[in-house]
Amino acid sequence: MTEALLFEDNGNATPEAHASGVAAACSADAISRVDVAALRDLCLREYENRPMGATADEIFTAVKWRVRGQLDELSIRPRVTELKKEGLIVQTTERRYNRKMHTCTVLVHKRFAKEAA
């Protein structure tokens, strides 16, 4: 399944995000206080340090303490989706439970893709 980008590079929600209602669910404070490109880079660096991979929620937990201002999961998930779409991180066959007890896909940095397969 192809996932559309939810935010442009300038941090504004895409038309797809508005149409799906996702944009309205995102915290306006979290989006306005965080530089989207910097947040995407921070997520990528976190994946580079995790050869066993991580879910988007695990990345959120690791990153939220490093970002000034308010940050929520809906700020991180689109960044992870963008990195996946760009081919910088790849999906593994592994799934893990998040704190809401939903199974989530584990993703790894592309340099660890062979080891994770």
Backbone bond lengths (Angstrom), bond angles and torsions (degrees), N, CA, C in turn:
res aa  C-N    CA-C-N  psi(-1)  N-CA   C-N-CA  omega(-1)  CA-C   N-CA-C  phi
1 M - - - 1.446 - - 1.517 109.38 -
2 T 1.294 116.84 130.22 1.453 122.07 179.19 1.517 109.63 -86.26
3 E 1.326 115.34 131.14 1.451 120.01 -179.75 1.524 108.76 -104.84
4 A 1.316 116.49 129.90 1.464 121.12 179.60 1.520 109.34 -76.81
5 L 1.323 115.55 149.41 1.456 119.38 173.63 1.518 108.34 -68.31
6 L 1.304 117.10 136.03 1.458 120.59 -177.80 1.517 112.45 -93.08
7 F 1.341 116.92 -21.04 1.451 119.68 -177.31 1.524 110.43 -136.00
8 E 1.314 115.78 142.63 1.453 121.78 174.90 1.523 108.41 -76.40
9 D 1.324 117.72 172.11 1.459 121.55 178.72 1.525 112.70 -60.59
10 N 1.321 116.68 -27.53 1.463 120.16 179.75 1.529 112.74 -83.30
11 G 1.340 117.58 0.53 1.454 121.37 177.28 1.508 114.71 92.70
12 N 1.329 117.88 -5.14 1.459 120.81 178.53 1.520 110.54 -79.20
13 A 1.314 115.99 144.77 1.460 120.94 179.34 1.522 110.41 -68.01
14 T 1.331 115.97 142.46 1.467 121.04 178.49 1.526 109.21 -77.51
15 P 1.328 117.85 164.01 1.463 120.25 175.87 1.534 112.30 -57.92
16 E 1.344 116.92 -34.16 1.467 120.08 177.92 1.524 111.63 -63.15
17 A 1.336 115.76 -39.70 1.459 119.99 179.38 1.523 110.94 -65.95
18 H 1.334 116.48 -40.16 1.462 119.61 177.60 1.524 110.55 -66.30
19 A 1.326 116.99 -41.97 1.468 120.93 -177.83 1.523 111.63 -64.55
20 S 1.331 116.71 -35.37 1.467 119.83 -178.05 1.524 112.40 -84.10
21 G 1.324 116.94 -11.30 1.454 120.26 -178.67 1.515 112.89 87.31
22 V 1.335 117.80 -3.62 1.457 121.15 -178.69 1.521 110.77 -65.72
23 A 1.322 117.04 -38.03 1.465 120.30 -177.79 1.519 111.14 -59.28
24 A 1.313 116.87 -38.81 1.461 120.00 -179.69 1.520 111.80 -68.55
25 A 1.333 116.53 -27.24 1.460 120.51 -178.23 1.521 112.54 -79.84
26 C 1.320 117.10 -19.21 1.457 121.17 -177.89 1.524 110.49 -76.48
27 S 1.293 115.47 143.19 1.445 120.91 179.68 1.523 110.14 -69.82
28 A 1.312 116.87 116.85 1.466 121.13 179.45 1.525 110.18 -62.61
29 D 1.330 116.89 -37.11 1.460 120.25 178.45 1.518 111.02 -63.22
30 A 1.319 116.79 -43.88 1.458 120.59 -178.06 1.516 110.60 -64.05
31 I 1.316 117.07 -41.47 1.456 120.87 -177.90 1.521 111.16 -70.54
32 S 1.325 116.90 -41.23 1.456 119.69 -175.94 1.522 112.64 -73.43
33 R 1.313 118.25 -22.56 1.455 120.92 -176.54 1.528 113.96 -93.87
34 V 1.316 117.31 -7.69 1.457 120.66 -174.99 1.523 110.14 -119.29
35 D 1.302 116.27 131.68 1.460 121.79 174.93 1.525 107.42 -73.12
36 V 1.328 116.33 118.04 1.464 121.91 -173.53 1.524 111.68 -61.44
37 A 1.312 117.86 -44.57 1.469 120.68 -179.45 1.529 110.71 -64.13
38 A 1.315 117.00 -41.07 1.462 120.68 178.68 1.529 110.61 -65.72
39 L 1.307 116.68 -38.37 1.462 120.56 179.44 1.531 110.48 -67.20
40 R 1.321 116.96 -40.26 1.468 120.76 177.67 1.534 109.59 -62.87
41 D 1.336 117.44 -42.40 1.460 121.29 178.01 1.527 111.75 -63.97
42 L 1.313 116.16 -39.51 1.451 121.05 178.12 1.532 110.72 -63.27
43 C 1.324 116.79 -41.53 1.467 120.88 177.39 1.525 110.69 -64.28
44 L 1.315 116.99 -42.50 1.463 120.77 179.58 1.529 110.81 -63.28
45 R 1.322 117.33 -42.72 1.476 120.17 177.88 1.524 110.95 -61.89
46 E 1.322 116.09 -36.99 1.462 119.63 178.79 1.532 110.30 -64.35
47 Y 1.331 116.78 -41.52 1.467 120.09 177.12 1.528 111.12 -66.05
48 E 1.328 117.92 -34.04 1.467 120.96 178.55 1.521 111.79 -63.59
49 N 1.323 117.07 -25.44 1.464 122.00 -179.00 1.527 113.20 -94.81
50 R 1.329 117.30 7.23 1.462 121.03 -176.90 1.527 110.96 -127.38
51 P 1.330 117.40 84.23 1.466 119.48 -178.91 1.528 113.45 -64.11
52 M 1.317 117.51 -21.51 1.470 120.90 178.45 1.530 111.29 -88.19
53 G 1.321 116.69 -1.54 1.457 121.34 177.92 1.516 113.02 83.63
54 A 1.327 114.99 177.90 1.457 121.45 -179.19 1.519 109.07 -162.15
55 T 1.313 115.38 156.53 1.458 120.83 172.90 1.533 107.46 -87.81
56 A 1.297 117.11 167.22 1.461 121.13 177.46 1.530 110.50 -60.75
57 D 1.323 116.97 -37.36 1.465 120.16 179.37 1.528 111.64 -66.84
58 E 1.331 117.24 -35.91 1.461 120.35 176.98 1.522 110.56 -67.26
59 I 1.316 116.63 -37.84 1.465 120.65 176.35 1.526 109.75 -64.94
60 F 1.326 116.85 -41.74 1.467 120.69 177.56 1.525 110.48 -57.46
61 T 1.322 116.59 -46.35 1.461 120.59 -179.24 1.525 111.01 -60.78
62 A 1.327 117.02 -39.93 1.462 120.88 -179.23 1.526 112.42 -72.39
63 V 1.324 117.10 -35.30 1.464 121.90 -172.56 1.529 113.09 -87.45
64 K 1.311 118.12 -29.08 1.470 120.01 -170.64 1.523 113.43 -59.51
65 W 1.318 118.08 -26.77 1.456 120.47 -179.25 1.521 112.18 -81.85
66 R 1.322 117.07 -13.05 1.463 120.71 -177.50 1.519 113.29 -95.92
67 V 1.314 117.09 -9.50 1.461 121.11 -175.45 1.514 109.61 -105.87
68 R 1.316 115.92 128.56 1.465 119.35 176.66 1.515 108.89 -74.57
69 G 1.288 116.01 146.47 1.460 120.29 179.68 1.519 110.97 88.98
70 Q 1.285 114.62 -177.44 1.455 121.23 -176.38 1.527 109.83 -79.91
71 L 1.312 115.66 136.00 1.458 121.74 179.19 1.517 107.32 -139.99
72 D 1.334 116.32 134.36 1.461 119.24 177.09 1.522 109.60 -127.33
73 E 1.323 115.50 172.20 1.466 121.37 -177.39 1.524 111.98 -58.50
74 L 1.312 116.32 -31.53 1.459 120.03 -178.39 1.528 112.09 -74.68
75 S 1.315 117.57 -4.41 1.459 121.25 171.99 1.521 110.39 -90.54
76 I 1.316 116.82 -27.75 1.463 121.55 -176.60 1.521 112.04 -88.86
77 R 1.302 117.89 -43.65 1.468 120.08 -176.40 1.530 113.71 -54.73
78 P 1.332 119.81 -43.58 1.471 118.71 176.69 1.525 112.79 -63.56
79 R 1.333 117.71 -34.04 1.458 120.50 177.91 1.527 110.08 -65.29
80 V 1.320 116.82 -41.87 1.465 121.36 178.39 1.529 109.65 -64.36
81 T 1.315 117.02 -41.55 1.467 121.28 177.98 1.526 110.36 -61.61
82 E 1.322 117.19 -41.61 1.463 120.71 178.76 1.528 111.15 -63.70
83 L 1.324 116.39 -43.46 1.466 119.86 178.85 1.526 110.85 -62.93
84 K 1.315 116.13 -38.17 1.468 120.63 178.31 1.527 110.30 -66.36
85 K 1.308 116.81 -44.28 1.460 120.99 -179.55 1.524 111.31 -63.87
86 E 1.328 117.10 -34.43 1.463 121.95 178.83 1.532 112.13 -77.84
87 G 1.330 117.54 -7.90 1.457 121.50 178.67 1.517 114.18 81.73
88 L 1.329 117.40 12.60 1.458 120.93 -179.76 1.522 111.72 -81.40
89 I 1.312 116.66 -27.15 1.459 121.80 171.87 1.520 107.37 -127.44
90 V 1.320 115.87 151.66 1.460 120.33 -176.60 1.524 110.36 -129.54
91 Q 1.303 114.41 154.16 1.461 121.84 -178.21 1.525 109.95 -81.19
92 T 1.312 116.55 140.23 1.456 121.83 173.98 1.528 108.17 -103.89
93 T 1.307 116.18 177.85 1.467 119.70 176.73 1.526 111.13 -85.38
94 E 1.317 116.90 -9.44 1.459 121.70 -178.47 1.534 111.00 -77.01
95 R 1.332 114.93 147.44 1.460 121.66 173.70 1.521 107.50 -133.03
96 R 1.331 115.46 145.78 1.466 121.38 178.25 1.512 109.18 -130.39
97 Y 1.331 114.51 156.48 1.465 119.76 176.83 1.523 109.90 -82.57
98 N 1.344 115.61 141.52 1.454 119.55 173.03 1.526 108.62 -96.50
99 R 1.313 117.27 -174.98 1.471 119.75 -176.60 1.529 113.26 -68.60
100 K 1.323 117.14 -17.43 1.462 120.82 176.29 1.522 111.48 -92.17
101 M 1.327 115.74 7.34 1.466 124.05 178.62 1.527 112.82 64.82
102 H 1.318 116.41 31.72 1.461 122.00 170.80 1.524 107.36 -100.61
103 T 1.317 116.88 145.87 1.460 118.28 176.63 1.525 108.93 -82.01
104 C 1.319 114.36 137.91 1.454 121.20 -177.52 1.524 109.54 -125.83
105 T 1.307 115.75 147.80 1.452 122.12 177.59 1.524 110.28 -70.16
106 V 1.316 115.58 137.29 1.455 121.12 175.10 1.527 107.48 -93.24
107 L 1.308 115.51 130.90 1.460 122.42 -179.91 1.520 108.99 -116.85
108 V 1.336 116.38 149.90 1.461 121.07 177.87 1.525 109.01 -130.92
109 H 1.323 115.16 157.98 1.465 120.35 173.61 1.525 107.62 -62.62
110 K 1.309 117.68 147.88 1.467 121.51 -174.20 1.524 112.59 -59.67
111 R 1.324 118.13 -27.02 1.472 118.75 179.63 1.526 112.32 -72.37
112 F 1.343 117.91 -16.81 1.455 121.96 176.88 1.529 112.46 -100.14
113 A 1.303 117.88 5.85 1.471 121.95 -173.34 1.519 112.39 -60.23
114 K 1.317 118.66 -42.46 1.466 121.03 -178.48 1.533 111.18 -65.15
115 E 1.314 116.86 -39.99 1.457 121.38 -179.66 1.521 111.43 -67.42
116 A 1.332 116.59 -32.56 1.465 120.84 -176.99 1.526 112.19 -81.48
117 A 1.335 117.66 -18.19 1.464 121.32 -176.32 1.509 112.07 -73.39
